[in-house]
């Protein structure tokens, strides 16, 4: 039977309402289950939020556990308009005095003027060389034989210059081709050679006078001014001569003397014009070979004209020059205005020449950055503390309790984190082994608070001690056993791990056979024996080429061999040392790799040309490969790689512990360890390590806690599903019962009507 409405079919009862009331009463358990489910869901949300706060706290701790957080440097410069400075983590601390005497600038040349950018320059070649770079030859043909065409052709090559066309504003021949070196410095001087014919070739070498230009000129003047036929500029700078005609009114050239004053801005004088079309020479300082000629006609007093000079070298190539130091400064030249090799780790960007003495540059530990990182750790700790307090709080006025009040897992977590952050660190000196020693205290509200002045004082007094308070640190009883790193699998020890070295690391070497001592019989290196090859640590060089000359000592030749090998780019950082072993009248060379370990090896080989290996005693020498360090740490196995000894990954205590062993053979002992190493995790390292137990998304304690709560949610969902199924069946059952009731009532009514009809009929018979 369908479960539709059967309201009032016979009985006129609100059947649906009755069934709903019955089911609502029977479904009261679902409300209880949903309330419990909501409570557990809120707990899951709270625990996930705790994990998020812990991850933020752990992230700040992880930052402070890294070396980079403590190697930041700050730079203070007395005048940033002279130069700016930046520092890397490797910057050398100190106070430096730097004076900028000259800036580096690029070389610039310009050609003589042309009337238009389309002026023909002829065909042929133009050669451009910048410093010692290869000469670039540019072919000029009918496709590019204009000033603009040459510009484009230069810019399409890799000549090391940029070409452009400038307009100097003059009325005649204003267009000049400008060449600018791409790099600054005297080593980037431009040299231009033109071999063009059939046009006006650009001239980047000759100085000249430009055509006179009238500035104030009476419209009635009929005389013209031009350069004299012998005018030849002998100066070397670009300047402007200004001429002013003396007297008043019209003056006829050739009818008496006309005085004209001139100045070039520095020097001045006057010329006298007595006849037309006759050269008049300037005399005295600043004249620089200028002669003028005036045509017949009239000049007017007060009129002015100018003559500009042109020197192709618009800007001389120059190096930057600085002096470094105060009492007896050192002069330093640089081809660029960016200097990186004066102070280790510091880059200077020169801006202008000093005009008020040396700049004071201070490179210091960036205490502000360190403080900010520590404050970041404190802030996230306080946020975590506040949130946990909120979850466990109880308000007696509202009688409302935190969602995780009384949760022992959360209480234990809070106590553990508080202890990690505030307890002394085992293995560190007692005067600097807890946060209070650097000015971090715990307030009555449970918050950490930082006194910056105390922190700065500790950073100044004992930077390494502060670093050790936060980072993983180690102490070695032997300076030749150096701590490098450890992993989370390494167990800390304040009592120390014994380090027993059974074999020191060695370098690969090659010992040549004896040759005559060059100091006894001078050794001539020429085109027959100046080349050889070498394989260093498995890397084969290009041909090594020695300077061809006569060597008068073994030490001198050893220095040359070493320099040329280490200059080979193919070998990269596979450097060597070369020494001469004196044996009286004879001796031999020893070539040694600078690297340690089993991959360290030297092999000398013949070049495709010459007999260098034979001359130098390298043909039949003895090669000895390097070996790795061997030993144990805390009696546990360790693997050597060069001088690095690392505890094996399956060790109980020393897994991942890496040490650098620089012991010599004589330092090894038969019956005792060569040293001990003690380890301590600073607060940041400890937090980063320990909080993994809570925050690991797979098997961390919070993940396990959330997983257990999720199982409760799943159980409640199952109970709700079962209850809903049961209520659905109950609704169907009730519908059937009420339907049966309606049928029964209907049947009774029908029977009643039948009996009533029968009774009525019987009454009618009587």
C-alpha positions in Angstrom: 0.0 0.0 0.0 1.4 3.5 -0.9 2.5 5.6 2.1 0.5 8.6 1.0 -1.9 10.5 3.2 -4.9 8.7 4.6 -6.1 11.6 6.7 -9.9 11.5 7.4 -10.9 8.7 5.0 -13.4 7.3 7.5 -12.3 8.5 11.0 -11.7 12.1 10.1 -8.4 11.9 12.2 -5.2 13.9 11.3 -3.3 10.7 10.7 -0.1 12.3 9.3 0.2 14.6 12.4 -0.4 11.6 14.7 2.3 9.5 12.9 4.8 12.5 12.9 4.2 13.0 16.6 4.9 9.3 17.3 8.0 9.3 15.1 9.3 12.6 16.6 9.1 11.0 20.0 10.8 7.8 18.9 13.5 9.9 17.1 14.6 11.8 20.2 17.8 9.7 20.2 18.9 11.3 16.9 18.9 14.7 18.6 21.2 13.4 21.3 23.5 11.8 18.7 23.7 15.0 16.6 24.5 17.0 19.6 27.4 14.6 20.4 28.5 14.7 16.8 28.6 18.5 16.8 30.7 18.5 20.0 33.2 16.0 18.5 33.3 18.0 15.3 34.1 21.1 17.2 36.9 19.2 19.0 38.4 18.1 15.7 38.3 21.7 14.5 40.0 22.8 17.7 42.7 20.2 17.4 43.4 21.1 13.8 43.7 24.8 14.9 46.1 23.7 17.6 48.1 21.9 14.9 48.1 25.1 12.8 49.3 27.2 15.7 52.0 24.6 16.4 53.1 24.6 12.8 53.4 28.4 12.8 55.5 28.2 16.0 57.6 25.4 14.5 58.2 27.4 11.4 59.6 30.3 13.3 61.8 27.9 15.4 63.0 26.3 12.1 64.1 29.7 10.8 66.2 30.3 14.0 67.7 26.8 13.8 69.3 27.6 10.4 72.7 29.3 10.0 71.3 31.8 7.6 69.2 33.5 10.3 72.4 34.4 12.2 74.7 35.3 9.3 72.7 38.4 8.2 74.7 41.6 8.1 73.7 45.2 8.2 75.5 48.0 6.4 75.6 51.6 7.6 76.9 54.2 5.2 77.6 57.8 6.1 76.5 59.2 2.7 74.3 57.1 0.3 74.6 59.8 -2.3 78.3 59.0 -2.9 77.8 55.2 -3.1 75.4 52.6 -1.8 76.5 49.3 -0.2 74.9 45.9 0.3 76.2 42.9 2.2 75.8 39.2 2.0 76.0 36.7 4.8 79.7 36.3 4.2 80.5 40.0 4.5 83.6 40.8 6.6 82.6 42.8 9.8 84.4 46.1 10.4 84.5 49.8 9.9 85.9 51.0 6.5 86.8 54.4 5.1 86.2 54.8 1.4 86.7 57.9 -0.8 85.4 58.0 -4.4 87.9 59.9 -6.5 86.6 59.0 -10.0 83.7 57.2 -11.5 84.0 54.6 -14.3 82.6 55.8 -17.6 82.1 54.4 -21.0 84.0 55.6 -24.1 82.0 57.7 -26.5 83.0 58.8 -30.0 81.1 60.9 -32.5 81.6 61.5 -36.2 81.7 64.8 -38.0 78.3 66.3 -38.9 76.1 65.2 -41.8 73.3 67.1 -43.5 70.9 64.1 -43.3 70.7 60.6 -41.9 70.4 59.4 -45.5 73.7 60.9 -46.6 75.8 58.4 -48.5 78.9 57.2 -46.7 80.4 55.1 -49.5 80.9 51.3 -49.6 83.6 49.1 -48.1 84.2 48.0 -44.6 84.2 49.5 -41.1 86.2 47.8 -38.4 85.4 48.3 -34.7 87.5 46.9 -31.8 86.7 47.4 -28.1 89.8 47.0 -25.9 91.5 43.7 -26.5 88.3 42.1 -27.9 88.2 40.6 -31.4 87.8 43.1 -34.2 84.3 43.2 -35.8 84.3 43.9 -39.5 81.1 45.4 -40.8 80.5 45.3 -44.6 78.9 48.4 -46.1 77.2 48.0 -49.5 74.3 49.5 -51.4 71.8 48.3 -48.9 73.3 50.1 -45.9 75.6 52.8 -47.2 74.0 55.7 -45.4 74.5 57.1 -41.9 71.4 55.4 -40.7 72.4 52.2 -42.4 75.7 52.1 -40.7 74.1 52.7 -37.4 71.8 49.7 -37.8 74.6 47.5 -39.1 76.7 48.3 -36.0 73.8 47.5 -33.7 73.2 44.2 -35.4 76.7 43.0 -34.6 78.4 41.9 -31.4 80.9 44.7 -31.5 80.5 45.8 -27.9 79.2 49.2 -28.8 75.9 50.8 -29.3 75.4 53.2 -32.3 72.9 56.1 -32.4 72.4 59.3 -34.4 72.3 62.6 -32.5 71.2 66.0 -33.8 73.3 68.9 -32.4 70.8 71.5 -33.5 73.1 73.4 -35.8 71.7 74.7 -39.1 74.4 72.9 -41.2 75.3 69.2 -40.9 73.6 68.6 -37.5 73.6 64.7 -37.7 76.4 62.8 -36.1 76.9 59.1 -35.6 77.5 58.4 -31.8 79.3 55.2 -30.7 79.0 54.3 -27.0 81.0 51.4 -25.5 78.6 48.9 -23.8 80.9 48.5 -20.8 82.8 51.1 -18.8 86.5 51.2 -18.1 89.7 52.0 -19.9 89.9 48.4 -21.1 86.8 49.1 -23.2 88.2 51.9 -25.4 86.7 52.0 -28.9 88.9 51.9 -32.0 87.3 52.5 -35.4 88.9 52.0 -38.9 87.0 53.0 -42.0 87.8 51.7 -45.5 85.0 53.3 -47.5 84.9 54.9 -51.0 82.4 56.7 -53.1 80.8 58.9 -50.3 81.6 60.9 -47.2 83.1 58.4 -44.7 82.4 59.0 -41.0 85.5 60.4 -39.3 85.9 59.4 -35.6 89.5 60.8 -35.3 89.7 64.3 -36.6 88.9 67.5 -34.6 87.4 70.4 -36.5 85.6 73.7 -36.4 81.9 73.8 -37.4 80.5 76.4 -39.8 79.8 79.8 -38.2 76.3 80.3 -37.0 74.7 83.7 -36.7 72.9 84.4 -33.4 72.0 88.1 -33.5 72.2 89.4 -37.1 70.8 92.6 -38.5 68.6 91.9 -41.5 70.4 94.6 -43.5 73.9 92.9 -43.0 75.3 91.9 -46.4 78.8 90.5 -45.3 79.1 86.8 -44.6 81.4 85.1 -42.2 83.1 81.8 -43.0 86.0 79.7 -41.7 89.4 80.6 -43.0 91.0 78.2 -45.4 93.8 77.4 -42.9 91.4 76.9 -40.0 92.4 73.6 -38.2 91.2 72.9 -34.7 94.2 71.9 -32.5 92.2 71.6 -29.3 90.7 68.4 -27.8 87.4 69.6 -26.2 84.0 70.6 -27.5 83.4 74.3 -26.9 81.7 77.4 -28.4 83.4 80.6 -29.5 81.1 83.6 -29.3 81.9 86.7 -31.4 80.5 90.2 -30.9 81.0 93.0 -33.5 82.0 96.2 -31.7 80.8 99.7 -32.5 77.4 101.0 -33.6 75.5 100.8 -36.8 76.7 99.7 -40.2 80.4 99.0 -40.8 81.6 98.2 -44.3 84.2 95.4 -44.5 87.4 96.8 -46.1 86.6 100.4 -45.3 88.5 100.8 -42.1 89.2 98.5 -39.2 86.3 96.5 -37.6 87.0 95.2 -34.1 85.3 91.9 -33.1 85.6 90.6 -29.5 85.5 86.8 -28.9 85.3 84.4 -25.9 85.2 80.6 -25.6 83.9 80.8 -22.0 87.4 80.6 -20.5 89.7 82.7 -22.7 89.0 85.8 -24.7 90.5 88.3 -27.1 89.7 90.3 -30.2 90.4 90.3 -33.9 90.6 93.2 -36.4 88.9 92.9 -39.8 90.6 95.3 -42.3 89.9 93.7 -45.7 87.3 91.5 -47.3 87.9 87.8 -48.1 91.1 87.8 -46.1 91.9 85.3 -43.3 92.0 86.7 -39.8 93.6 84.5 -37.1 92.7 84.4 -33.4 95.7 84.7 -31.2 96.5 83.9 -27.6 95.2 81.2 -25.2 92.1 79.4 -26.5 92.6 80.4 -30.2 93.4 76.8 -31.1 94.0 77.4 -34.8 90.8 79.2 -35.6 90.8 81.6 -38.5 87.9 83.5 -40.1 87.2 85.2 -43.4 84.6 88.0 -43.9 83.0 88.7 -47.3 82.5 92.1 -48.7 79.5 94.0 -47.5 78.2 95.5 -44.3 78.4 94.3 -40.7 76.4 95.9 -37.8 77.7 96.7 -34.3 76.2 94.4 -31.6 75.7 91.5 -34.0 77.0 88.1 -32.7 77.8 84.8 -34.3 79.3 81.5 -32.9 81.7 78.9 -34.0 81.5 75.5 -32.3 84.5 73.1 -32.1 84.1 69.4 -32.5 86.3 66.7 -30.9 85.3 63.2 -31.7 86.0 61.9 -28.2 82.9 63.1 -26.4 83.7 61.0 -23.3 87.0 59.4 -22.3 86.9 55.8 -21.2 87.9 55.8 -17.5 88.1 53.4 -14.5 86.5 54.1 -11.2 89.1 55.1 -8.6 88.6 54.8 -4.9 90.9 55.0 -1.9 90.4 52.5 0.9 91.6 53.3 4.4 92.1 56.4 6.6 95.7 57.0 7.6 97.5 55.5 4.6 94.8 54.6 2.1 95.2 52.1 -0.7 94.2 53.2 -4.2 91.9 50.8 -6.0 90.9 50.9 -9.7 87.8 49.2 -11.1 86.5 49.1 -14.7 82.9 49.4 -13.4 81.1 51.5 -10.8 80.0 48.2 -9.1 82.8 47.0 -7.0 82.5 43.5 -5.3 86.1 42.5 -4.5 87.3 45.2 -2.1 85.5 44.1 1.1 84.5 40.4 1.2 80.8 40.0 0.8 80.1 43.7 0.2 79.0 45.3 -3.1 79.7 49.0 -3.6 77.6 50.9 -6.2 79.5 54.2 -6.9 77.2 57.1 -7.7 79.4 60.3 -7.6 82.8 61.6 -6.7 83.3 62.4 -3.0 83.4 66.1 -2.2 83.6 66.1 1.6 86.1 63.4 2.6 85.8 59.6 2.9 82.6 57.8 3.6 82.4 55.7 6.8 81.0 52.3 6.1 80.2 49.9 8.9 79.4 46.2 8.4 77.8 44.7 11.5 75.8 41.7 12.5 72.2 42.6 11.7 70.9 42.6 15.2 67.6 44.0 14.2 66.9 41.1 11.9 67.9 38.6 14.6 65.7 40.4 17.1 62.8 40.3 14.6 63.2 36.5 14.1 63.3 35.9 17.8 60.3 38.2 18.3 58.5 36.1 15.6 59.1 33.0 17.7 57.8 34.7 20.8 54.7 36.0 19.1 53.7 32.6 17.7 54.3 31.0 21.1 52.1 33.6 22.8 49.4 33.0 20.1 49.5 29.3 20.8 49.3 29.8 24.5 46.3 32.1 24.2 44.5 29.7 22.0 45.1 26.7 24.3 43.9 28.8 27.2 40.8 29.6 25.3 40.1 25.9 24.6 40.5 25.0 28.3 38.9 28.1 29.9 35.7 28.2 32.1 33.5 31.2 32.5 31.7 31.0 35.9 29.3 33.8 35.0 28.1 32.3 31.8 28.8 28.7 32.9 30.4 28.1 29.5 33.5 25.9 29.2 36.1 25.6 26.5 35.6 22.8 24.1 38.7 21.0 25.3 38.5 21.8 29.0 40.2 19.1 31.1 41.6 17.3 28.0 44.8 15.7 29.4 46.3 15.4 25.9 46.1 19.2 25.5 47.3 19.9 29.0 50.3 17.6 28.5 51.0 19.3 25.1 50.9 22.8 26.7 53.3 21.7 29.5 55.7 20.1 27.1 55.9 23.1 24.8 56.3 25.4 27.8 59.1 23.3 29.1 60.8 23.1 25.7 60.8 26.9 25.4 61.8 27.8 28.9 63.9 25.0 30.4 67.7 25.2 30.4 69.5 23.5 27.5 71.7 20.6 28.6 75.2 20.8 27.3 75.5 24.6 27.2 77.4 26.8 29.6 75.1 27.8 32.5 75.5 31.5 32.0 73.8 31.2 28.6 71.6 28.2 28.4 68.0 29.5 28.7 65.9 32.2 27.3 66.0 34.4 30.4 69.8 34.8 29.8 69.1 36.9 26.7 66.2 38.9 28.2 63.2 36.7 27.5 61.0 36.3 30.5 57.6 34.6 31.3 54.9 37.0 32.4 52.0 36.3 34.8 49.8 35.7 31.7 52.1 33.0 30.5 53.4 35.1 27.7 57.0 35.4 26.7 58.4 38.9 26.7 61.7 40.2 25.1 63.9 42.9 26.5 65.7 44.1 23.4 68.5 45.9 25.2 69.5 42.7 27.0 69.5 40.7 23.7 71.6 43.3 21.9 74.1 43.3 24.8 74.4 39.5 24.6 74.8 39.6 20.8 77.7 42.1 21.3 79.3 40.1 24.1 78.9 36.5 23.0 77.3 36.1 19.6 78.2 32.5 19.3 76.8 31.7 22.7 73.4 33.2 21.6 73.6 31.2 18.4 74.2 28.0 20.3 71.3 28.8 22.6 69.0 28.5 19.5 70.8 26.2 17.1 72.3 22.7 17.2 75.9 23.0 18.5 78.8 20.8 19.3 82.0 20.9 21.4 85.0 18.8 20.3 87.9 17.9 22.6 90.2 18.0 19.5 90.3 21.0 17.1 91.1 18.6 14.3 87.7 16.9 14.8 85.1 19.4 13.6 81.3 19.2 13.9 79.7 19.7 10.5 76.0 18.7 10.9 73.5 16.2 12.4 70.1 15.1 11.5 66.9 14.4 13.4 68.0 10.8 13.8 71.1 11.9 15.7 70.8 11.5 19.5 72.1 14.4 21.5 74.9 13.8 24.1 76.2 16.0 26.8 78.7 13.3 27.9 80.3 13.0 24.5 80.7 10.4 21.7 84.2 9.0 21.3 85.7 9.4 17.8 88.1 6.7 16.8 89.9 7.3 13.5 91.7 4.4 11.9 92.7 6.0 8.6 93.1 9.6 7.7 92.0 11.0 4.4 94.7 11.7 1.8 94.9 13.5 -1.5 95.7 11.9 -4.9 99.2 12.8 -6.1 101.7 12.2 -8.9 105.4 12.1 -8.3 107.5 12.7 -11.4 110.8 11.0 -12.1 114.1 12.8 -11.5 115.3 15.5 -13.9 118.3 17.8 -13.9 117.8 20.6 -11.4 117.0 23.8 -13.5 119.3 25.8 -11.2 122.2 23.6 -12.2 121.2 23.1 -15.9 118.7 25.7 -16.9 115.6 24.1 -18.5 114.4 25.6 -21.7 110.7 25.4 -22.5 110.0 26.0 -26.1 107.6 25.1 -28.9 108.8 21.5 -28.7 108.0 20.8 -25.1 105.6 23.4 -23.7 102.4 21.3 -23.8 101.0 18.5 -21.8 97.6 17.3 -20.4 96.5 16.3 -16.9 93.6 14.4 -15.5 92.6 15.7 -12.1 90.0 13.8 -10.0 88.8 12.1 -13.2 88.5 15.3 -15.2 90.7 15.7 -18.3 92.2 19.1 -19.1 92.7 20.8 -22.4 96.3 21.3 -23.4 98.2 22.9 -20.6 100.6 25.4 -22.2 103.6 26.6 -20.2 105.2 30.0 -20.9 108.1 29.5 -23.3 111.3 30.7 -21.6 114.4 29.5 -19.8 113.7 28.4 -16.2 116.5 28.8 -13.7 115.0 27.0 -10.7 112.7 24.1 -9.9 110.6 26.3 -7.7 110.1 28.8 -10.5 109.0 26.1 -12.9 106.7 24.5 -10.3 105.0 27.8 -9.8 104.4 28.1 -13.6 103.1 24.5 -13.9 100.6 25.0 -11.0 99.4 28.4 -12.3 98.7 27.1 -15.9 97.0 23.9 -14.6 94.7 25.8 -12.3 93.9 28.3 -15.1 92.4 25.6 -17.2 88.7 26.1 -17.4 87.9 22.5 -18.3 89.2 21.4 -14.9 86.8 23.7 -13.1 87.5 23.7 -9.4 89.7 20.6 -9.6 92.8 22.5 -8.6 96.3 21.2 -7.8 99.5 22.2 -6.0 102.9 21.6 -7.6 106.1 21.5 -5.6 109.7 20.9 -6.5 111.6 18.3 -4.4 115.3 19.2 -4.4 117.6 16.2 -4.6 121.0 18.0 -5.2 121.9 18.1 -8.8 118.6 16.4 -9.6 115.0 16.7 -8.3 111.4 16.0 -9.2 108.0 17.5 -9.3 105.1 16.4 -7.1 101.6 17.3 -8.4 98.9 16.9 -5.7 95.1 17.4 -5.9 93.6 19.9 -3.4 90.7 17.5 -2.8 90.7 14.5 -0.3 89.3 11.1 -0.7 89.0 8.1 -3.0 87.9 10.2 -6.0 91.1 12.2 -5.7 93.7 11.2 -8.4 96.3 12.8 -10.7 97.3 11.5 -14.1 99.8 13.2 -16.4 99.4 12.7 -20.2 101.1 13.7 -23.4 99.7 16.5 -25.5 99.0 15.9 -29.2 102.0 18.1 -29.7 105.4 18.3 -28.0 107.2 16.3 -25.3 106.3 18.2 -22.2 105.6 15.2 -20.1 109.1 13.8 -20.8 110.9 17.1 -20.3 109.2 17.6 -16.9 109.7 14.0 -15.7 106.0 13.2 -16.0 106.2 10.3 -18.5 107.0 7.5 -16.1 106.2 8.9 -12.7 104.2 7.3 -9.8 100.5 8.0 -9.3 99.0 7.5 -5.8 95.2 7.8 -5.4 93.7 9.4 -2.3 91.7 7.5 0.3 88.7 8.4 2.5 88.8 8.8 6.2 87.8 5.7 8.2 86.7 5.3 11.8 83.9 4.9 14.2 81.8 7.4 16.3 80.6 6.1 19.7 81.8 2.7 18.6 79.1 2.8 15.8 80.0 2.3 12.2 80.6 5.4 10.0 81.3 6.1 6.4 84.0 8.3 5.1 83.9 10.6 2.1 87.1 12.6 1.8 87.7 14.1 5.2 84.0 13.8 6.2 83.1 10.9 8.6 79.3 10.3 8.9 77.5 8.0 11.2 75.6 5.3 9.3 71.8 5.7 8.9 70.9 2.6 11.0 73.0 3.6 14.0 71.2 3.9 17.3 72.9 7.2 18.4 75.1 8.7 15.7 73.0 8.3 12.6 73.5 11.3 10.3 76.3 12.8 12.5 78.9 14.3 10.2 82.4 15.3 11.3 85.4 16.8 9.4 88.6 15.0 10.3 91.8 16.9 9.6 94.1 14.7 11.7 97.5 13.8 10.4 99.0 10.3 10.5 101.0 11.2 13.6 97.8 12.2 15.4 96.4 8.7 15.4 96.5 6.6 18.5 96.3 2.8 18.8 94.5 2.4 22.1 92.4 5.5 22.6 90.0 7.7 20.8 91.4 10.7 19.0 88.7 12.9 20.6 85.1 13.2 21.8 82.2 15.2 20.4 79.3 16.5 22.6 76.1 17.7 21.0 73.3 20.0 22.2 70.1 21.1 20.6 69.4 24.8 21.1 65.9 25.9 21.8 64.9 26.5 18.2 66.5 23.2 17.0 64.8 21.4 19.9 61.4 22.9 19.2 61.7 22.1 15.5 62.6 18.5 16.3 60.2 17.8 19.1 57.1 19.5 17.6 57.2 17.0 14.7 55.8 14.5 17.2 52.7 16.6 17.4 52.4 18.1 13.9 53.3 15.2 11.6 50.3 14.8 9.4 50.6 11.0 9.3 51.6 9.7 12.7 51.8 12.8 14.8 49.9 12.8 18.1 47.4 15.4 17.0 46.8 13.5 13.8 46.1 10.4 15.9 43.9 12.3 18.2 41.9 13.7 15.3 41.7 10.3 13.8 40.2 8.9 17.0 37.6 11.7 17.1 36.8 11.1 13.4 36.1 7.5 14.3 33.5 8.7 16.8 32.0 10.9 14.0 31.8 7.8 11.8 30.1 5.8 14.6 27.6 8.6 15.1 26.9 8.7 11.4 26.3 4.9 11.4 23.9 5.2 14.4 22.0 8.0 12.6 21.8 6.0 9.4 20.5 3.0 11.3 18.0 5.2 13.2 16.8 6.8 10.0 16.3 3.4 8.4 14.4 2.2 11.5 12.2 5.3 11.5 11.4 4.9 7.8 10.3 1.4 8.4 8.3 2.5 11.5 6.5 5.2 9.4 5.5 2.5 6.9 4.3 0.3 9.7 2.2 3.1 11.2 0.7 4.0 7.9 -0.3 0.3 7.5 -1.8 0.2 11.0 -3.8 3.4 10.5 -4.9 2.2 7.1 -6.1 -1.1 8.6 -7.9 0.9 11.3 -9.7 2.9 8.6 -10.7 -0.2 6.8 -12.1 -1.7 10.0 -14.0 1.4 10.8 -15.4 1.4 7.3 -16.4 -2.2 7.6 -18.1 -1.6 10.9 -19.9 1.4 9.5 -21.1 -0.7 6.6 -22.3 -3.4 8.9 -24.1 -0.8 11.1 -25.9 0.6 8.0 -26.9 -3.0 7.0 -28.3 -3.8 10.5 -30.0 -0.5 10.6 -31.7 -1.1 7.3 -32.8 -4.6 8.4 -34.2 -3.3 11.6 -36.1 -0.6 9.7 -37.6 -3.2 7.4 -38.6 -5.4 10.3 -40.4 -2.5 11.9 -42.3 -1.9 8.8 -43.8 -5.4 8.9 -45.3 -4.9 12.2 
